[in-house]
């Protein structure tokens, strides 16, 4: 009986240590900060947003002057006998300047559409950030849950080993039968199989953590309480409608589609350009001096060009109708995204509340099954309970503990998902340490007015970290779980 009580105490201690006691190692905020700096999905999305930023100077360049120069050298190897003024050789150069004056509003509206898509991209980047953080939180909690489950299964195996030993001892004195031994052996074999499955799940959780964070998990501390969770689903929806990045991106994409309609209409309006060009020709002394007065020429011209479309085969009308259809599509997509966010917020709230209820009931179940197990063991000692009763009680106790661990993980993940749906799960909301937060507006302000043709950025380099040198994870629980 002493060994059985020791096994029960060890199982209880494992639950207390693995679930409630903070370990002085990696925190959730530190894991999120690592992912913020190193996750390739997030760093790649930032690069993609910088590419979108360049659409503004690209569209603006269509409305700026175009200046070009030409030069050539010609050697006339054979000249016509009737061409008395044809030079033997000449060098010439010219400069051409074209200045767009009016493009039917096409350039201005393309620039506005590009700016709207930049804003949409910035909102999409916020959404990517929240999505990556949600995945990191889930991975973090998975490691904590699976570490606890492995510890609980280990304690269960040890307890069943003690039970089997005691059963064999009682069989030797004729107190129990071979059936009792077979039941104990069977339950122990199943428990060992469950332990192996739990260990494999822990290894998978740790590898997924590395994929998202970029480094192995250390002894993960329990996460801090989630802030500013809503009191009702209606409050969650109200905040989500105002702050969710997916809705903001959809609205900006709708604005860009409206500008595209104006761009299409500009294709049937007149265009006006001013032009100027100058040229210089030097015959290099090869002209017949008796027939010409100069061995070089200089020319210059300036003017304006007006193009008035009269008939283009219905192309402009098709472009306008196409742009209008795409605007209509973007309007519907905005409503679709809004519906999805509303459903996500309400579902996450319901999942969060349900998981909290499961935590409360699971805690009651853990307490009750612990008392039940102690009682069944005491009754077995006086012959009123069988070995099978003890085995069933131990299994119920283990199941209740696993359910409690899982419910705590599910509640936290659901709560964070709820914050993400509300647009409150981004770096600016989480107070991440480790340097200045990435601001996509900085790059946009840097490039939007640049007009120099030879302006480039430094050669691209990887911002995220490779995990190829990270050792394969194991199922050891405790300080060595990152080795």
C-alpha positions as a Markdown table, in Angstrom:
| # | Residue | x | y | z |
|---|---|---|---|---|
| 1 | Unk | 0.0 | 0.0 | 0.0 |
| 2 | Unk | 2.9 | 2.4 | 0.7 |
| 3 | Unk | 4.2 | 1.9 | -2.9 |
| 4 | Unk | 0.8 | 2.6 | -4.4 |
| 5 | Unk | 0.4 | 5.8 | -2.4 |
| 6 | Unk | 3.9 | 6.9 | -3.5 |
| 7 | Unk | 2.9 | 6.3 | -7.1 |
| 8 | Unk | -0.3 | 8.3 | -6.7 |
| 9 | Unk | 1.6 | 11.2 | -5.0 |
| 10 | Unk | 4.2 | 11.2 | -7.9 |
| 11 | Unk | 1.4 | 11.5 | -10.4 |
| 12 | Unk | -0.2 | 14.4 | -8.6 |
| 13 | Unk | 3.2 | 16.1 | -8.3 |
| 14 | Unk | 3.9 | 15.7 | -12.0 |
| 15 | Unk | 0.6 | 17.5 | -12.8 |
| 16 | Unk | 1.4 | 20.3 | -10.4 |
| 17 | Unk | 4.9 | 20.8 | -11.7 |
| 18 | Unk | 4.2 | 20.5 | -15.4 |
| 19 | Unk | 1.1 | 22.6 | -15.5 |
| 20 | Unk | 1.3 | 25.3 | -12.8 |
| 21 | Unk | 5.0 | 25.9 | -11.8 |
| 22 | Unk | 6.9 | 28.5 | -13.9 |
| 23 | Unk | 10.3 | 27.4 | -15.2 |
| 24 | Unk | 13.0 | 30.1 | -15.4 |
| 25 | Unk | 13.5 | 29.7 | -19.1 |
| 26 | Unk | 11.8 | 30.8 | -22.3 |
| 27 | Unk | 8.6 | 32.8 | -22.1 |
| 28 | Unk | 5.8 | 33.2 | -24.6 |
| 29 | Unk | 6.8 | 36.8 | -25.2 |
| 30 | Unk | 10.4 | 35.7 | -26.0 |
| 31 | Unk | 9.1 | 33.1 | -28.4 |
| 32 | Unk | 6.9 | 35.7 | -30.2 |
| 33 | Unk | 9.8 | 38.1 | -30.4 |
| 34 | Unk | 12.0 | 35.4 | -32.1 |
| 35 | Unk | 9.3 | 34.7 | -34.6 |
| 36 | Unk | 8.8 | 38.4 | -35.2 |
| 37 | Unk | 12.4 | 38.7 | -36.2 |
| 38 | Unk | 13.1 | 35.4 | -37.8 |
| 39 | Unk | 10.0 | 33.7 | -39.2 |
| 40 | Unk | 10.3 | 33.4 | -43.0 |
| 41 | Unk | 6.6 | 33.8 | -43.6 |
| 42 | Unk | 6.7 | 37.1 | -41.9 |
| 43 | Unk | 10.0 | 38.4 | -43.3 |
| 44 | Unk | 8.9 | 37.3 | -46.7 |
| 45 | Unk | 5.6 | 39.1 | -46.4 |
| 46 | Unk | 7.6 | 42.3 | -45.5 |
| 47 | Unk | 9.6 | 41.9 | -48.7 |
| 48 | Unk | 6.5 | 41.4 | -50.7 |
| 49 | Unk | 5.0 | 44.6 | -49.3 |
| 50 | Unk | 8.2 | 46.5 | -50.3 |
| 51 | Unk | 7.6 | 45.3 | -53.8 |
| 52 | Unk | 4.0 | 46.6 | -53.7 |
| 53 | Unk | 5.3 | 50.0 | -52.5 |
| 54 | Unk | 7.2 | 50.3 | -55.8 |
| 55 | Unk | 4.0 | 50.4 | -57.8 |
| 56 | Unk | 3.5 | 54.0 | -56.7 |
| 57 | Unk | 6.7 | 55.4 | -58.3 |
| 58 | Unk | 6.1 | 53.1 | -61.3 |
| 59 | Unk | 2.7 | 54.5 | -62.0 |
| 60 | Unk | 3.9 | 58.1 | -61.3 |
| 61 | Unk | 6.7 | 57.7 | -63.8 |
| 62 | Unk | 4.1 | 57.5 | -66.6 |
| 63 | Unk | 3.3 | 61.2 | -66.0 |
| 64 | Unk | 6.9 | 62.5 | -65.7 |
| 65 | Unk | 9.0 | 63.8 | -68.6 |
| 66 | Unk | 11.0 | 61.4 | -70.7 |
| 67 | Unk | 14.4 | 62.5 | -71.8 |
| 68 | Unk | 16.6 | 60.5 | -74.2 |
| 69 | Unk | 19.7 | 61.0 | -76.3 |
| 70 | Unk | 21.0 | 59.2 | -79.4 |
| 71 | Unk | 24.3 | 59.2 | -81.2 |
| 72 | Unk | 25.8 | 57.5 | -84.3 |
| 73 | Unk | 28.8 | 57.5 | -86.6 |
| 74 | Unk | 28.4 | 56.6 | -90.3 |
| 75 | Unk | 31.1 | 55.8 | -92.9 |
| 76 | Unk | 29.9 | 55.8 | -96.5 |
| 77 | Unk | 32.0 | 53.2 | -98.2 |
| 78 | Unk | 30.5 | 53.8 | -101.6 |
| 79 | Unk | 28.6 | 56.9 | -102.7 |
| 80 | Unk | 26.3 | 57.4 | -105.6 |
| 81 | Unk | 28.1 | 59.1 | -108.6 |
| 82 | Unk | 25.1 | 61.5 | -108.9 |
| 83 | Unk | 25.2 | 62.5 | -105.2 |
| 84 | Unk | 27.5 | 65.5 | -105.2 |
| 85 | Unk | 26.8 | 66.5 | -101.7 |
| 86 | Unk | 26.9 | 63.1 | -100.0 |
| 87 | Unk | 29.5 | 63.1 | -97.2 |
| 88 | Unk | 32.0 | 60.4 | -96.8 |
| 89 | Unk | 31.5 | 60.2 | -93.1 |
| 90 | Unk | 29.4 | 61.9 | -90.4 |
| 91 | Unk | 28.8 | 61.8 | -86.7 |
| 92 | Unk | 25.5 | 62.9 | -85.3 |
| 93 | Unk | 23.7 | 63.2 | -82.0 |
| 94 | Unk | 20.4 | 64.3 | -80.7 |
| 95 | Unk | 18.3 | 64.9 | -77.6 |
| 96 | Unk | 14.6 | 64.3 | -77.3 |
| 97 | Unk | 12.3 | 65.5 | -74.5 |
| 98 | Unk | 8.7 | 64.5 | -74.2 |
| 99 | Unk | 6.5 | 66.0 | -71.5 |
| 100 | Unk | 3.0 | 64.5 | -70.8 |
| 101 | Unk | 0.6 | 67.2 | -70.2 |
| 102 | Unk | -2.8 | 65.5 | -70.1 |
| 103 | Unk | -3.6 | 61.7 | -70.1 |
| 104 | Unk | -7.3 | 61.8 | -69.4 |
| 105 | Unk | -6.8 | 61.3 | -65.7 |
| 106 | Unk | -5.3 | 57.9 | -66.3 |
| 107 | Unk | -2.0 | 58.5 | -64.6 |
| 108 | Unk | -3.5 | 60.2 | -61.5 |
| 109 | Unk | -6.0 | 57.5 | -61.0 |
| 110 | Unk | -3.4 | 54.7 | -61.5 |
| 111 | Unk | -1.3 | 56.4 | -58.8 |
| 112 | Unk | -4.3 | 56.6 | -56.5 |
| 113 | Unk | -5.1 | 52.9 | -57.2 |
| 114 | Unk | -1.4 | 52.0 | -56.4 |
| 115 | Unk | -1.6 | 53.9 | -53.1 |
| 116 | Unk | -4.8 | 52.1 | -52.2 |
| 117 | Unk | -3.1 | 48.8 | -52.9 |
| 118 | Unk | -0.2 | 49.8 | -50.7 |
| 119 | Unk | -2.6 | 50.4 | -47.9 |
| 120 | Unk | -4.2 | 47.1 | -48.6 |
| 121 | Unk | -0.9 | 45.4 | -48.5 |
| 122 | Unk | 0.0 | 47.0 | -45.2 |
| 123 | Unk | -3.2 | 45.6 | -43.7 |
| 124 | Unk | -2.4 | 42.2 | -45.2 |
| 125 | Unk | 1.0 | 42.4 | -43.5 |
| 126 | Unk | -0.8 | 43.0 | -40.2 |
| 127 | Unk | -3.0 | 39.9 | -40.9 |
| 128 | Unk | 0.1 | 37.8 | -41.7 |
| 129 | Unk | 1.7 | 39.0 | -38.4 |
| 130 | Unk | -1.4 | 38.0 | -36.4 |
| 131 | Unk | -1.6 | 34.6 | -38.2 |
| 132 | Unk | 2.1 | 33.8 | -37.5 |
| 133 | Unk | 1.6 | 34.8 | -33.9 |
| 134 | Unk | -1.4 | 32.7 | -33.5 |
| 135 | Unk | 0.5 | 29.7 | -34.9 |
| 136 | Unk | 3.4 | 30.4 | -32.5 |
| 137 | Unk | 1.0 | 30.6 | -29.5 |
| 138 | Unk | -0.6 | 27.3 | -30.6 |
| 139 | Unk | 2.9 | 25.7 | -31.0 |
| 140 | Unk | 4.0 | 27.0 | -27.6 |
| 141 | Unk | 1.0 | 25.7 | -25.9 |
| 142 | Unk | 1.2 | 22.4 | -27.7 |
| 143 | Unk | 4.7 | 21.8 | -26.3 |
| 144 | Unk | 3.5 | 22.7 | -22.8 |
| 145 | Unk | 0.5 | 20.4 | -23.2 |
| 146 | Unk | 2.4 | 17.5 | -24.7 |
| 147 | Unk | 5.2 | 17.8 | -22.2 |
| 148 | Unk | 2.7 | 17.5 | -19.4 |
| 149 | Unk | 0.9 | 14.6 | -21.0 |
| 150 | Unk | 4.2 | 12.7 | -21.4 |
| 151 | Unk | 4.9 | 13.3 | -17.7 |
| 152 | Unk | 1.5 | 12.1 | -16.7 |
| 153 | Unk | 1.8 | 9.0 | -18.8 |
| 154 | Unk | 5.2 | 8.3 | -17.3 |
| 155 | Unk | 3.7 | 8.6 | -13.8 |
| 156 | Unk | 0.9 | 6.3 | -14.9 |
| 157 | Unk | 3.3 | 3.7 | -16.2 |
| 158 | Unk | 5.3 | 3.8 | -12.9 |
| 159 | Unk | 2.1 | 3.4 | -10.9 |
| 160 | Unk | 0.9 | 0.4 | -13.0 |
| 161 | Unk | 4.4 | -1.2 | -12.6 |
| 162 | Unk | 4.0 | -0.9 | -8.8 |
| 163 | Unk | 0.5 | -2.3 | -9.1 |
| 164 | Unk | 1.7 | -5.3 | -11.1 |
| 165 | Unk | 4.4 | -6.0 | -8.6 |
| 166 | Unk | 2.0 | -5.9 | -5.8 |
| 167 | Unk | -0.5 | -8.1 | -7.7 |
| 168 | Unk | 2.2 | -10.7 | -8.3 |
| 169 | Unk | 3.1 | -10.6 | -4.6 |
| 170 | Unk | -0.5 | -11.2 | -3.6 |
| 171 | Unk | -0.8 | -13.9 | -6.2 |
| 172 | Unk | 2.2 | -15.7 | -4.6 |
| 173 | Unk | 0.4 | -15.8 | -1.2 |
| 174 | Unk | -2.9 | -16.9 | -2.9 |
| 175 | Unk | -4.7 | -13.7 | -2.3 |
| 176 | Unk | -5.3 | -13.0 | -6.1 |
| 177 | Unk | -5.6 | -15.1 | -9.3 |
| 178 | Unk | -3.8 | -15.2 | -12.6 |
| 179 | Unk | -6.7 | -13.2 | -14.1 |
| 180 | Unk | -5.7 | -10.3 | -11.8 |
| 181 | Unk | -2.1 | -10.5 | -13.0 |
| 182 | Unk | -3.2 | -10.7 | -16.7 |
| 183 | Unk | -5.4 | -7.6 | -16.2 |
| 184 | Unk | -2.5 | -5.7 | -14.6 |
| 185 | Unk | -0.1 | -6.7 | -17.4 |
| 186 | Unk | -2.6 | -5.8 | -20.1 |
| 187 | Unk | -3.2 | -2.3 | -18.6 |
| 188 | Unk | 0.5 | -1.7 | -18.2 |
| 189 | Unk | 1.2 | -2.7 | -21.9 |
| 190 | Unk | -1.5 | -0.3 | -23.0 |
| 191 | Unk | -0.1 | 2.5 | -20.8 |
| 192 | Unk | 3.4 | 2.0 | -22.3 |
| 193 | Unk | 1.9 | 2.2 | -25.8 |
| 194 | Unk | 0.1 | 5.4 | -24.8 |
| 195 | Unk | 3.4 | 6.8 | -23.4 |
| 196 | Unk | 5.2 | 6.1 | -26.7 |
| 197 | Unk | 2.4 | 7.8 | -28.6 |
| 198 | Unk | 2.6 | 10.8 | -26.3 |
| 199 | Unk | 6.3 | 11.0 | -26.7 |
| 200 | Unk | 6.0 | 11.0 | -30.5 |
| 201 | Unk | 3.4 | 13.8 | -30.3 |
| 202 | Unk | 5.8 | 15.8 | -28.1 |
| 203 | Unk | 8.6 | 15.4 | -30.6 |
| 204 | Unk | 6.3 | 16.6 | -33.4 |
| 205 | Unk | 5.2 | 19.6 | -31.3 |
| 206 | Unk | 8.8 | 20.6 | -30.6 |
| 207 | Unk | 9.7 | 20.3 | -34.3 |
| 208 | Unk | 6.7 | 22.4 | -35.3 |
| 209 | Unk | 7.9 | 25.0 | -32.7 |
| 210 | Unk | 11.3 | 25.1 | -34.3 |
| 211 | Unk | 9.7 | 25.6 | -37.7 |
| 212 | Unk | 7.8 | 28.6 | -36.5 |
| 213 | Unk | 10.2 | 30.2 | -34.0 |
| 214 | Unk | 13.5 | 29.2 | -35.5 |
| 215 | Unk | 15.1 | 27.6 | -32.4 |
| 216 | Unk | 14.3 | 24.6 | -30.1 |
| 217 | Unk | 12.0 | 25.2 | -27.2 |
| 218 | Unk | 13.6 | 25.5 | -23.8 |
| 219 | Unk | 11.7 | 24.9 | -20.6 |
| 220 | Unk | 8.7 | 26.9 | -21.6 |
| 221 | Unk | 7.1 | 28.9 | -18.8 |
| 222 | Unk | 3.3 | 29.1 | -18.4 |
| 223 | Unk | 1.9 | 31.9 | -20.6 |
| 224 | Unk | 0.7 | 35.2 | -19.1 |
| 225 | Unk | -3.0 | 36.0 | -18.9 |
| 226 | Unk | -4.5 | 37.3 | -22.1 |
| 227 | Unk | -5.4 | 41.0 | -21.9 |
| 228 | Unk | -8.6 | 42.8 | -23.0 |
| 229 | Unk | -10.7 | 39.7 | -23.8 |
| 230 | Unk | -14.3 | 40.7 | -24.5 |
| 231 | Unk | -17.2 | 40.2 | -22.1 |
| 232 | Unk | -19.7 | 39.2 | -24.8 |
| 233 | Unk | -19.5 | 38.1 | -28.5 |
| 234 | Unk | -21.2 | 41.3 | -29.6 |
| 235 | Unk | -18.3 | 43.3 | -28.1 |
| 236 | Unk | -15.8 | 41.0 | -29.9 |
| 237 | Unk | -17.6 | 41.6 | -33.3 |
| 238 | Unk | -17.7 | 45.4 | -32.7 |
| 239 | Unk | -14.0 | 45.6 | -32.1 |
| 240 | Unk | -13.3 | 43.2 | -35.0 |
| 241 | Unk | -15.2 | 45.3 | -37.5 |
| 242 | Unk | -13.1 | 48.3 | -36.6 |
| 243 | Unk | -9.7 | 46.7 | -36.3 |
| 244 | Unk | -9.5 | 43.4 | -38.1 |
| 245 | Unk | -6.7 | 43.7 | -40.8 |
| 246 | Unk | -8.5 | 41.5 | -43.3 |
| 247 | Unk | -11.5 | 43.8 | -43.4 |
| 248 | Unk | -9.2 | 46.8 | -43.7 |
| 249 | Unk | -7.3 | 45.2 | -46.6 |
| 250 | Unk | -10.6 | 44.3 | -48.4 |
| 251 | Unk | -11.8 | 47.9 | -48.1 |
| 252 | Unk | -8.6 | 49.3 | -49.6 |
| 253 | Unk | -8.7 | 46.7 | -52.4 |
| 254 | Unk | -12.3 | 47.9 | -53.1 |
| 255 | Unk | -11.1 | 51.5 | -53.3 |
| 256 | Unk | -8.3 | 50.5 | -55.7 |
| 257 | Unk | -10.9 | 48.8 | -58.0 |
| 258 | Unk | -12.9 | 52.0 | -58.1 |
| 259 | Unk | -9.9 | 53.9 | -59.3 |
| 260 | Unk | -9.3 | 51.2 | -61.9 |
| 261 | Unk | -12.6 | 52.1 | -63.4 |
| 262 | Unk | -11.5 | 55.7 | -63.9 |
| 263 | Unk | -8.3 | 54.5 | -65.4 |
| 264 | Unk | -10.2 | 52.5 | -68.0 |
| 265 | Unk | -12.4 | 55.5 | -68.8 |
| 266 | Unk | -9.3 | 57.5 | -69.5 |
| 267 | Unk | -8.4 | 55.3 | -72.5 |
| 268 | Unk | -11.1 | 57.0 | -74.6 |
| 269 | Unk | -10.1 | 60.6 | -73.7 |
| 270 | Unk | -7.6 | 62.8 | -75.6 |
| 271 | Unk | -4.0 | 63.0 | -74.6 |
| 272 | Unk | -1.7 | 66.0 | -74.9 |
| 273 | Unk | 2.1 | 66.0 | -74.9 |
| 274 | Unk | 4.8 | 68.6 | -75.4 |
| 275 | Unk | 7.9 | 67.6 | -77.3 |
| 276 | Unk | 11.3 | 69.2 | -78.0 |
| 277 | Unk | 14.3 | 67.8 | -79.7 |
| 278 | Unk | 17.7 | 69.0 | -80.9 |
| 279 | Unk | 20.3 | 67.5 | -83.2 |
| 280 | Unk | 23.8 | 68.0 | -84.3 |
| 281 | Unk | 25.6 | 66.6 | -87.3 |
| 282 | Unk | 29.3 | 66.8 | -88.1 |
| 283 | Unk | 30.5 | 65.7 | -91.5 |
| 284 | Unk | 34.1 | 65.5 | -90.3 |
| 285 | Unk | 35.3 | 67.6 | -93.2 |
| 286 | Unk | 34.1 | 65.0 | -95.8 |
| 287 | Unk | 31.7 | 67.3 | -97.6 |
| 288 | Unk | 32.6 | 68.9 | -100.9 |
| 289 | Unk | 33.6 | 72.4 | -99.8 |
| 290 | Unk | 32.8 | 73.9 | -103.2 |
| 291 | Unk | 29.1 | 72.9 | -102.8 |
| 292 | Unk | 28.4 | 73.5 | -99.1 |
| 293 | Unk | 29.1 | 76.3 | -96.7 |
| 294 | Unk | 29.5 | 74.3 | -93.5 |
| 295 | Unk | 30.8 | 70.9 | -92.4 |
| 296 | Unk | 28.3 | 70.6 | -89.5 |
| 297 | Unk | 24.6 | 71.3 | -88.8 |
| 298 | Unk | 22.5 | 72.1 | -85.7 |
| 299 | Unk | 18.7 | 71.6 | -85.6 |
| 300 | Unk | 16.1 | 72.2 | -82.9 |
| 301 | Unk | 12.4 | 71.8 | -82.8 |
| 302 | Unk | 9.5 | 72.1 | -80.3 |
| 303 | Unk | 5.9 | 71.4 | -80.5 |
| 304 | Unk | 2.8 | 69.8 | -79.0 |
| 305 | Unk | 1.0 | 66.6 | -79.9 |
| 306 | Unk | -2.7 | 66.0 | -79.3 |
| 307 | Unk | -4.2 | 62.5 | -79.8 |
| 308 | Unk | -8.0 | 62.3 | -80.0 |
| 309 | Unk | -9.4 | 58.7 | -80.0 |
| 310 | Unk | -12.3 | 58.4 | -82.4 |
| 311 | Unk | -12.8 | 54.7 | -82.8 |
| 312 | Unk | -10.9 | 51.9 | -81.1 |
| 313 | Unk | -13.0 | 48.9 | -82.0 |
| 314 | Unk | -14.9 | 48.9 | -78.6 |
| 315 | Unk | -11.8 | 48.3 | -76.6 |
| 316 | Unk | -12.2 | 51.2 | -74.2 |
| 317 | Unk | -15.8 | 50.2 | -73.5 |
| 318 | Unk | -14.7 | 46.6 | -72.8 |
| 319 | Unk | -12.0 | 47.9 | -70.4 |
| 320 | Unk | -14.5 | 50.0 | -68.5 |
| 321 | Unk | -17.1 | 47.2 | -68.2 |
| 322 | Unk | -14.3 | 44.8 | -67.1 |
| 323 | Unk | -13.1 | 47.2 | -64.4 |
| 324 | Unk | -16.7 | 47.8 | -63.2 |
| 325 | Unk | -17.2 | 44.0 | -62.9 |
| 326 | Unk | -14.0 | 43.7 | -60.9 |
| 327 | Unk | -15.1 | 46.6 | -58.7 |
| 328 | Unk | -18.4 | 44.8 | -58.1 |
| 329 | Unk | -16.4 | 41.6 | -57.3 |
| 330 | Unk | -14.3 | 43.6 | -54.7 |
| 331 | Unk | -17.5 | 44.9 | -53.1 |
| 332 | Unk | -18.8 | 41.4 | -52.7 |
| 333 | Unk | -15.4 | 40.2 | -51.4 |
| 334 | Unk | -15.5 | 42.9 | -48.8 |
| 335 | Unk | -18.8 | 41.6 | -47.5 |
| 336 | Unk | -17.5 | 38.1 | -47.7 |
| 337 | Unk | -14.5 | 39.0 | -45.6 |
| 338 | Unk | -16.6 | 40.8 | -43.1 |
| 339 | Unk | -18.9 | 37.8 | -42.7 |
| 340 | Unk | -15.9 | 35.6 | -42.2 |
| 341 | Unk | -14.5 | 37.8 | -39.5 |
| 342 | Unk | -17.8 | 38.0 | -37.7 |
| 343 | Unk | -18.1 | 34.2 | -37.7 |
| 344 | Unk | -14.5 | 33.8 | -36.6 |
| 345 | Unk | -14.9 | 36.2 | -33.7 |
| 346 | Unk | -18.1 | 34.6 | -32.5 |
| 347 | Unk | -16.7 | 31.1 | -33.0 |
| 348 | Unk | -13.5 | 31.9 | -31.2 |
| 349 | Unk | -15.5 | 33.4 | -28.3 |
| 350 | Unk | -17.6 | 30.3 | -28.0 |
| 351 | Unk | -14.6 | 28.1 | -28.1 |
| 352 | Unk | -12.9 | 30.2 | -25.5 |
| 353 | Unk | -15.9 | 30.0 | -23.2 |
| 354 | Unk | -16.3 | 26.3 | -23.8 |
| 355 | Unk | -12.7 | 25.6 | -23.0 |
| 356 | Unk | -13.0 | 27.6 | -19.8 |
| 357 | Unk | -16.0 | 25.5 | -18.8 |
| 358 | Unk | -14.1 | 22.4 | -19.6 |
| 359 | Unk | -11.2 | 23.6 | -17.3 |
| 360 | Unk | -13.6 | 24.0 | -14.4 |
| 361 | Unk | -15.3 | 20.7 | -14.9 |
| 362 | Unk | -12.0 | 18.9 | -15.5 |
| 363 | Unk | -10.6 | 20.3 | -12.3 |
| 364 | Unk | -13.6 | 18.9 | -10.4 |
| 365 | Unk | -13.0 | 15.6 | -12.2 |
| 366 | Unk | -9.3 | 15.5 | -11.3 |
| 367 | Unk | -10.1 | 16.1 | -7.7 |
| 368 | Unk | -12.9 | 13.5 | -7.7 |
| 369 | Unk | -11.0 | 10.8 | -9.5 |
| 370 | Unk | -8.0 | 11.3 | -7.2 |
| 371 | Unk | -10.3 | 10.7 | -4.1 |
| 372 | Unk | -12.0 | 7.8 | -5.9 |
| 373 | Unk | -8.6 | 6.2 | -6.6 |
| 374 | Unk | -7.5 | 6.5 | -3.0 |
| 375 | Unk | -10.8 | 5.0 | -1.9 |
| 376 | Unk | -10.8 | 2.1 | -4.3 |
| 377 | Unk | -7.2 | 1.2 | -3.2 |
| 378 | Unk | -8.3 | 1.4 | 0.4 |
| 379 | Unk | -11.3 | -0.8 | -0.2 |
| 380 | Unk | -9.2 | -3.3 | -2.2 |
| 381 | Unk | -6.9 | -3.7 | 0.8 |
| 382 | Unk | -9.9 | -5.0 | 2.8 |
| 383 | Unk | -11.2 | -7.2 | -0.1 |
| 384 | Unk | -14.2 | -5.2 | -1.2 |
| 385 | Unk | -12.7 | -4.0 | -4.5 |
| 386 | Unk | -10.9 | -5.9 | -7.3 |
| 387 | Unk | -7.7 | -5.2 | -9.1 |
| 388 | Unk | -9.8 | -4.3 | -12.1 |
| 389 | Unk | -11.5 | -1.6 | -10.1 |
| 390 | Unk | -8.1 | -0.1 | -9.2 |
| 391 | Unk | -7.0 | -0.2 | -12.8 |
| 392 | Unk | -10.1 | 1.5 | -14.0 |
| 393 | Unk | -9.8 | 4.2 | -11.3 |
| 394 | Unk | -6.2 | 4.9 | -12.3 |
| 395 | Unk | -7.2 | 5.2 | -15.9 |
| 396 | Unk | -10.0 | 7.6 | -15.0 |
| 397 | Unk | -7.6 | 9.7 | -13.0 |
| 398 | Unk | -5.2 | 9.8 | -15.9 |
| 399 | Unk | -7.9 | 10.7 | -18.4 |
| 400 | Unk | -9.1 | 13.6 | -16.1 |
| 401 | Unk | -5.6 | 15.0 | -15.8 |
| 402 | Unk | -5.0 | 14.8 | -19.6 |
| 403 | Unk | -8.4 | 16.5 | -20.2 |
| 404 | Unk | -7.5 | 19.3 | -17.8 |
| 405 | Unk | -4.1 | 19.9 | -19.5 |
| 406 | Unk | -5.7 | 19.9 | -22.9 |
| 407 | Unk | -8.5 | 22.2 | -21.9 |
| 408 | Unk | -6.0 | 24.7 | -20.5 |
| 409 | Unk | -4.2 | 24.7 | -23.9 |
| 410 | Unk | -7.4 | 25.0 | -25.8 |
| 411 | Unk | -8.7 | 27.9 | -23.7 |
| 412 | Unk | -5.5 | 29.9 | -24.2 |
| 413 | Unk | -5.3 | 29.2 | -28.0 |
| 414 | Unk | -9.0 | 30.1 | -28.4 |
| 415 | Unk | -8.5 | 33.3 | -26.4 |
| 416 | Unk | -5.6 | 34.3 | -28.6 |
| 417 | Unk | -7.5 | 33.5 | -31.7 |
| 418 | Unk | -10.3 | 35.7 | -30.5 |
| 419 | Unk | -7.8 | 38.6 | -30.0 |
| 420 | Unk | -6.5 | 38.0 | -33.5 |
| 421 | Unk | -10.0 | 38.2 | -35.0 |
| 422 | Unk | -10.4 | 41.4 | -33.1 |
| 423 | Unk | -7.2 | 42.8 | -34.6 |
| 424 | Unk | -5.5 | 42.9 | -31.2 |
| 425 | Unk | -2.9 | 40.2 | -31.6 |
| 426 | Unk | -0.1 | 42.1 | -33.5 |
| 427 | Unk | 3.4 | 43.1 | -32.3 |
| 428 | Unk | 2.1 | 46.6 | -31.4 |
| 429 | Unk | -0.4 | 45.0 | -29.0 |
| 430 | Unk | 1.9 | 42.5 | -27.4 |
| 431 | Unk | 4.8 | 44.7 | -26.2 |
| 432 | Unk | 7.5 | 42.6 | -27.8 |
| 433 | Unk | 11.1 | 43.3 | -26.8 |
| 434 | Unk | 14.2 | 43.1 | -28.9 |
| 435 | Unk | 14.3 | 46.4 | -30.9 |
| 436 | Unk | 12.2 | 48.7 | -32.9 |
| 437 | Unk | 9.1 | 47.2 | -34.5 |
| 438 | Unk | 9.0 | 46.9 | -38.3 |
| 439 | Unk | 7.0 | 49.8 | -39.8 |
| 440 | Unk | 6.0 | 49.3 | -43.5 |
| 441 | Unk | 5.2 | 53.0 | -43.8 |
| 442 | Unk | 8.9 | 53.8 | -43.5 |
| 443 | Unk | 9.8 | 52.0 | -46.7 |
| 444 | Unk | 6.9 | 53.5 | -48.5 |
| 445 | Unk | 7.8 | 57.0 | -47.6 |
| 446 | Unk | 11.4 | 56.2 | -48.6 |
| 447 | Unk | 10.6 | 55.1 | -52.2 |
| 448 | Unk | 7.4 | 56.9 | -53.2 |
| 449 | Unk | 9.0 | 60.0 | -54.5 |
| 450 | Unk | 12.2 | 58.6 | -56.0 |
| 451 | Unk | 12.8 | 59.3 | -59.7 |
| 452 | Unk | 16.4 | 58.5 | -60.3 |
| 453 | Unk | 16.8 | 55.6 | -62.8 |
| 454 | Unk | 19.9 | 54.2 | -61.3 |
| 455 | Unk | 18.5 | 54.0 | -57.7 |
| 456 | Unk | 18.8 | 50.5 | -56.2 |
| 457 | Unk | 18.7 | 48.8 | -52.9 |
| 458 | Unk | 21.5 | 46.6 | -51.5 |
| 459 | Unk | 21.6 | 43.0 | -52.7 |
| 460 | Unk | 18.9 | 40.9 | -51.0 |
| 461 | Unk | 20.0 | 38.8 | -48.0 |
| 462 | Unk | 18.1 | 36.3 | -45.9 |
| 463 | Unk | 16.5 | 37.8 | -42.8 |
| 464 | Unk | 15.1 | 34.6 | -41.3 |
| 465 | Unk | 17.2 | 31.9 | -39.8 |
| 466 | Unk | 17.8 | 28.4 | -41.1 |
| 467 | Unk | 17.1 | 25.4 | -38.9 |
| 468 | Unk | 19.2 | 22.9 | -40.8 |
| 469 | Unk | 21.7 | 22.7 | -38.0 |
| 470 | Unk | 19.1 | 22.3 | -35.3 |
| 471 | Unk | 19.4 | 18.8 | -33.7 |
| 472 | Unk | 16.5 | 16.4 | -34.0 |
| 473 | Unk | 14.2 | 16.7 | -31.0 |
| 474 | Unk | 13.5 | 14.0 | -28.5 |
| 475 | Unk | 10.8 | 13.3 | -25.9 |
| 476 | Unk | 12.8 | 14.0 | -22.8 |
| 477 | Unk | 10.9 | 16.1 | -20.3 |
| 478 | Unk | 12.8 | 18.5 | -18.1 |
| 479 | Unk | 15.8 | 20.7 | -18.5 |
| 480 | Unk | 17.1 | 18.7 | -21.5 |
| 481 | Unk | 14.1 | 19.0 | -23.7 |
| 482 | Unk | 15.9 | 21.4 | -26.1 |
| 483 | Unk | 18.9 | 19.1 | -26.8 |
